[in-house]
Amino acid sequence: MTEIHPGQRVAMLVDAQNLYHTAQSIYTRNIDYSALLEKGVQGRELTRAIAYVIRADSPEEESFFEALEDIGFEPKIKDIKTFSDGSKKADWDVGLSLDAVTLAKKVDTMILCTGDGDFSRLCSHLRHEGVRVEVMGFESSTADELVEATDRFIDLSERPETFLL
């Protein structure tokens, strides 16, 4: 696949729940989304940056959504669903995948920020379509099949001082 160059058009799609839970469980810290965007894009032409987030009625989440916008992300927000048995569910796997396939025609490189192995098939598809795929995640919680399906894996745990607040 193509190497990195300044004219490369990139899109960054962030599975915010996946990164949040990993950063909290391993480091008890939060993601620095500004650093994530800057280091991921690496001076290339940013076409679109989307952060897929869940609204869970936490008091600080609206300010978080606004902060994402200020950084340059388009937050896509889904409300958490509570079922009759009390269980809760909310994920963006299908939405993120559909956006990635749609954006593939407009970018040279797709950056996925996640460790979820469910996206390995998406990565394979994007690469088959001629899109360079980069994944940014924490190695200890990133599925092996996801790493194998990418052109480049960036391990956020190699530089926690850069990627965590």
C-alpha angles and dihedrals in degrees: 000000000000119000122234116282133163096252093055114121111224138185123197120206115188125201091206096184092053093050093042095053093046094048090048097046097045103031106011086230138109132248119263097225093185091058091043091056095042096047093042096050093043096193094311125130109280110216098175140346118198127181115198108212139174124228107221098165094256113157096234099045097090091056088048091053090049091048090053089055092048090053092052104265126127103223115217107199128202124184116235113249120224116202128210091260090057096253118135132214138178129149137155101209096120095039093049091047094050091049091049093052091047094047093046090084091057103044141056095209132032117200114200117192105202143089095218112129090206086081095060092092090050090053091051091050094049092049090049087055090055098258119136109233124208124180125201115196146120108283095219091058100033117103114244091228090057093052090048092051095057137081091222135012119201112199108213091195090067088070110025090157088063102041103034133068 
